Amino acid sequence: MSKGVWISTLTCLTILGLGGGGMYFIHTSAENHLNGQPLLALQTSTKTTTTTAENKTKKTRKEIIEDSQKRVVTIESGNSLGSGFLYNKQGDLLTNAHVVDGSKQVTVRTLSKEEYEGTVIGISTDTDIAVVRVPELKKLSPLPLAEEGKAEIGDEVLALGSPLGLENTVTTGIVSGLDRSFDSAPYTYSNLYQISAPITHGNSGGPLISSDTGKVLGINSAIAGEDSTIGFSIPIPSILEQAAEWSKTPMTELPNLPNDDYDPNSDVQIGDERDIVTYFYQSLNDGDYVTAYSLLGSDWQSGISYEDFRAGYLNTGYINIGPVTLQEKTDEATVEIEITAEEWRDSGTIYQNYRMSYTVGYENGDLKILHGKGKKI
């Protein structure tokens, strides 16, 4: 398991850093629970196309994710691990101050696993934002920013980052509240977006992106307690002026905001059994079928080859994750999750909702997904 560090918990809120999905798992494991009918139609088909000029040029959610991930990075500093994203053509990254506090130089890792040294050129002591410059990233176009206007309750959003050190994770949700404000020393958080997209340690500094436009709405920064499904994001328009000032005139001396809870010997751990299920879905959404298959227990793998496992996803698109709940047991745990699957059928593309239940437990010292079942909802 990769080395990393936890970010400190501040009062009842946690300033941070959760994950996305796939589908053959559902088809093979749950079909016996639906009177023999599969949850997915795996016919050979192509996506239907629209005829309007607007829809021809509008990016799909999957295209937005693929384009955005190229401009989102993992940031490791002397006392934390978090995320950031390219916001201008100078190779400058926006992130949270608590991700880089106490460090002048940080390690930046891209989607393609390239590592660069980044320099902190601006950091606030009261607003949780910072700017990191990586000259090598000038070659990339920045993420588009929602510089004006305001998100509305119900807007669908994507949260990108590296929760628990699981890089290139995407979670989905909606803007569930507006104008949330609180203090969590040393920072003051004002007029935040409240979001339902799952985020946790390591998501800090990652972008909150509109599922419709692909523009960055905010910087994911905090959760309401360790086990909360409520997250908070700083709106982009409220911090752009300060960020642009740092990019134009970098700070020569940085304030030191030490993280008192830093433990250099700690490991980034999977928080609980929910995370391996979301990691499974994230791997499949990324097309990383090898990783997804490796998360299955030996009993499950004995019933399906890797080739058949992979083939089951050829007519499935993006999987949107809903609420994830955990029921503890002595040796095993039950994880329940609601998802919406994009399914490509002969008649066109449909979006089907499922409620899945997985048994998660340890096998030879490693956490595995042992069994599963589900039903349409």
N, C-alpha and C positions, 0 to 999 in steps of 0.2 A: 504494500500500500504506500502511495506517495507521501513524502514528508511535507508538512505544512504546519500552520499554526492557526489557532482559533482567534477570532476577534473578540474583544471583551464585551461583556453584557453590561449595559448601562441602565440602572434602575429596572423598571418593568419593561423597558423597551430594549431591543437588541439592535445595535448597529452592526451591520452585517458586512452576507452573501447568499432552487430545487428543480426539476427536470422534465421531459417530453416522451414519445411512444411508438408503437408498432402493432402487428396484427395477426400473424399466423398463430401465435400463442392462443389468441382468443378462438380462432377457428377450430384448432385441433383439440383444445382442452374443454371447450364449452359446448360443442355441438351435441354431446350426449345429454346435456341438460335442457335441450330445447326440442324434445321429442324427435331426436335424430336429425333435426334440421341445422345446417351450419349457420354460424352467425354472419359469415361473409359469403357473398357470391364470388367465386374465384374464376369466373369466365374470362376468356381472353377478350379484351375490349380496349377501346381507346376513349379518351376524354371527349365529351361533347364540346363543341366550340360555339361561341356566341357570334353574332353578326354585327353588333354595334361597334363603331369605331372606338368608343370609350373602353369597352370590355376587351377589345383586341390589344390595347396598349396597357391596360391595368395589370399589374403584377399579381400573381397568386400569392397566397400566404406562404407557401413553400418557397417561392422565388424570393420573397421579402426576407425570409429567414436565411436562405443561402447567401444572399448579397450582404446582409447585415453581419453575419458571423465573421466574414473576412475582415471586418473593421472593429471587431470586439477582441480584447486581449485579456490575458491573465496577468495580474501584477503581483509580484512578490517583493516585499521589502524586509527590512531587518526584523520587523515585529508583526507582520500580518500578511494575509493573502486575500486578494480581492480581484476586482475586474475594472476595466476601463474601456473607452471607445474613442475612436478618431473623430475629432470634431472640426478640424480645419485642414488646410493644405500645407501647413508647416510641420506636420508630423506630431501635432499636439493631441494628447489624450485627456479627456475629462474623466475624473474619478472622484471618490470621496476622500476628504482629508484624513479620516481615520485609517484609510488603507495605507497611506504613505507617511503618516506622521513620524517624526524622528529620523527620517531617512532623506538624504540628498540624492542618492543614486538608488535605483530600483531595477529589478529584472522584469522585462516585459516579454511575454510569450504569445505568439500569434496562433491563428487557427492551423497554419501549416507547420507548427512546432518550431518556428524560427525564434531564437532568443536574442534580445537586444538589451543594451543598457540604456535606461531612461533617466533623465534628470528632472527632478521636481523644480519647476520654475515658478510655481505659485501655490500657496496654501493658505487657507483661512483659519483663524483661531476661534471663530464663532459660527460661521456657516460651514457645513460639512462638505466642502468642495476643494478640489486641488487640480492642478494641471501638470502633466508630465510630458516632457518633450523627448521624442525619439526621431532623430534626423532621418534614419533609414526608412521611416514610414511615410515620408513625403511622396513616395511613388504611388501611394494608395489614395483613392478619392475618399473624402470623409463621409460619414453618415449624414443624410439630410436631417435638418433640425426643424422642429415645429417652433419657429421663432416668435410667432404671434398666436393669439387666440388661446383658448383653454380647452382641455379635454372635458368631456361631459360624463356624468354617471351612465354606465351601460356601455361605454365605448370599449371595444375589444382590444386587448393589448398583449404584447409579447415581452417577457422579461428574459434578457440574455445575460449570461455570466458563467462563473465557475463555482457553483455551490459545493461546499465540502471538498473543494479541490477537483470536482468533476467538470473538466473544462468543456466549453462549447455547449453548455446546457441551455435549452429553451423551455420555458414554461408559459402557459397561456392563462388568461383570465379576463376580467373586466375592470374598469375604473369603478370602484364600489363606494367611493366617498370623496368629497372635496373639502378643501380648506381646513385640513387637520393641522393642528399646531401643538407643540410641546417642547419642553427643554430636557435635554439629556446631556449633562455636563461633559465636555465644555461647549457643546454645540446647542444652538437654538434652531429648531425646525419650524418653519412657518408655511402656511398655505399649501400643505402637501396634498398629493394625490394618494388616496387610500386604494389599494389594489388587492384583487383576489388571486392573482397569479402567484403560485408558491415561490417564495424566495427564502434563503437562509444564509448562513455564514459562507462568504466567498462571492455572493451576488453583489456585495457592496461595490458601488461605482459603476455597475453595468447599466446599460440603457434600458429604458422602458419605451417600447416601440409600438406605434399604432399598427394594428393588423390590417388596416384599410389603406393607409398611405405609405407605410414604411418609414415615416419620420419619427425621430426621437422626441418623445413627450417629456421625459424626465430621467433622473438618475436614481436608481434603486438604492435605498440607504438604510432602512430600519424595518424591524418587525416588532409586533406587539407581544413580546415575551418569547421564550424559547420554543414553545410548542404551538404558537399561534399560526393561523393561516392568513392573518392580516398583515400586509406589508405597506410600506410608505415610500413614495418617490418624490424627489424634489423637482418641481416643474422647470423645464429648460429656460423659458423666458426670464425667470427670476435670477439666473446666475450667469447668463451669457455676457453681460457687460463686464462683470468682474473677470471672467475667464479671458475675454478678449484683451483686457488691460494687461494681464500677466503675459499673454502671448506676445503682445507688443513690447512690453518692458518687463522682462523676467526679474523676479526678486533676487537680490544679491545675497541676502541672509534670510534663512528660514527660521520661523519660530519652532521650538521643540515641544511637541505634545506627546510625552511618553505614554505608552500603554502599560498601565500598572499590572495588568493581568497576563502579560506576555510570558510565555514559557517556551524557551527555545528548544526544549527536548520533547515537546508535545507532538503528537501525530494528528493529522486530519483523519477523523474516523467517520464512517457512515453513521449518521445520527441514530437511526433506528430502522426497523424493517420496512418502513414506508419508502425509504430512500432507494433501496435496491429495486423496488418495483418501478419507481419513477425513472431510475437509471436504465432499467430494461427498456422502457418506452422511449427514452431519449436516444438510446443506441439505435433502435429501429428507425426512428425518425431521421437519424443521421445516416442511415444506410449501413451502419456498423453491425452487421448480422453476426459476425464472429463473437463480438463482445456480448451481444444479447443472448446468443446460444450458450455461452460460457456461464451465464448467470442461472441457468436451469440446473436442477438437481439431477443426479445420475439416473434416478428412476424415470424422470421425465425424458431425459436424453435417450434412454434405452428404447423408448417407444417411437422416436422420430429421428431420422438422420439429419445432419446439418443441411444437406442439399434440399431435402423436402421442407425443412424449416424455412429456409430462405425463399424457396419457390412460393410459399404461401403468401408472400407480401407483394407479389408482382402487380396485383390489381388493387392495392391499398395505398392511399396517399397519406396525408398528415393525420395524426391522432391527437385530438385536443383533450387534455387531462382536466377532469373536474375534481371534486373533493376526494381526498385520500384520508382514510381513517384506519386506526390501528387497534386491534383487540389483543391484549397480551395473554399468553398461556405459559405454562411451566417451561416447556422445552421448545415450543413453536409459537408463532404468532399468526393471526389472520389479518391480512391487509385487504381492505375493500376500497375500490376505486370506481369512479364513473368516468366514462370516456365518450367522445364522439369521433367516429371513424369516417374518413373520406373514402368511399368505396366506388371503384370504377366498374360499371356494369355495361352490358350491351345497350341498355336503354339510356345510359348516361351516368352522370356522377350523382350519388346520393350521400347523405350524411346520416349515419345510423348511430343511435345512442345505446350504450351497453353499461350494465353494472357488473363488475368483475370482483371475484373474491379469490385471493391467493393465500396459500399456506407457505410461510417463510420460516426457515430454521437453519441450523448449522449442520454442515456436512464436511467431515474431515477438517474442522476448524474454520471453514469459510461459510459465510452467509449465502444461502441459495434459495431460489424460488422452487419449492418442492412440488406443489400441486396447484390447480386452479380450476375454476368453473365460472360461468357467467350466464347472463340472460339479457335479451333486448328490453329496453325501457322506452 
